[in-house]
Amino acid sequence: MDSAQLRKLLAQQDIRPDAFDLDGKDCDECLRLERRQNRWVVYYAERGLRTGERFFPTEDEACRYMAVTLTDDPGAKRVFPRYPGDSKN
């Protein structure tokens, strides 16, 4: 998987565009993908800080990690899931 395929997958999964950065743009409170020298890094960017940095030898591995992290996070979705037992439709 490359970043173009990841972007398509995240759109299909209704992940908010402001929840991630694949282009090196300035973002606040998002999961970011970067290429550093000969490896890839995924980290959470918040107010200029980098937390939870994970390094990967390939773009494929970094993108797959990012896909799982974002699709497993209910807060990254455009619509929050309802609580169990919620009577609203």
DASUL-V187748 format. One record per pair of residues at least 12 apart in sequence whose C-alpha atoms are under 10 Angstrom apart, sorted by the first residue. I is the first residue (numbers start at 0). J is the second residue. Records with the same first field share a line. If there is no record, write none. Layout:
I->J + J
//
This chain:
0->57 + 58 + 59 + 60 + 61 + 62 + 63 + 66
1->57 + 58 + 59 + 60 + 61 + 62 + 63
2->21 + 22 + 32 + 58 + 59 + 61 + 62 + 63 + 65
3->21 + 62
4->59 + 62
5->21 + 59 + 62 + 63 + 65 + 66
6->19 + 20 + 21 + 62 + 66
8->66 + 70
9->65 + 66 + 67 + 69 + 70 + 75 + 76
10->76 + 77
12->66 + 69 + 70 + 75 + 76 + 77
13->70 + 75 + 76 + 77 + 78
14->66 + 69 + 70 + 72 + 73 + 74 + 75 + 76 + 77 + 78
15->69 + 74 + 75 + 76 + 77 + 78
16->29 + 75 + 76 + 77
17->29 + 30 + 75 + 77
18->30 + 31 + 43 + 69 + 74 + 75 + 76 + 77
19->31 + 32 + 42 + 43 + 44 + 65 + 69 + 75
20->32 + 33 + 41 + 43 + 44
21->33 + 34 + 41 + 62
25->44 + 46 + 47
26->43 + 44 + 45 + 46 + 47
27->43 + 44 + 45 + 46 + 47 + 48
28->43 + 44 + 45 + 46 + 47 + 48 + 49
29->42 + 43 + 44 + 45 + 46 + 75
30->42 + 43 + 44 + 45 + 49 + 50 + 51 + 65 + 68 + 69 + 75
31->43 + 44 + 49 + 52 + 65
32->44 + 52 + 53 + 58 + 61 + 62 + 65
33->54 + 58 + 61
34->54 + 55 + 56 + 57 + 58 + 61
35->54
37->55 + 56 + 57
38->54 + 55 + 56 + 57 + 58 + 61
39->53 + 54 + 55 + 56 + 57 + 58 + 59 + 60 + 61 + 62
40->52 + 53 + 54 + 55 + 56 + 57 + 58 + 60 + 61 + 62
41->53 + 54 + 55 + 61 + 62 + 64 + 65
42->54 + 65
//
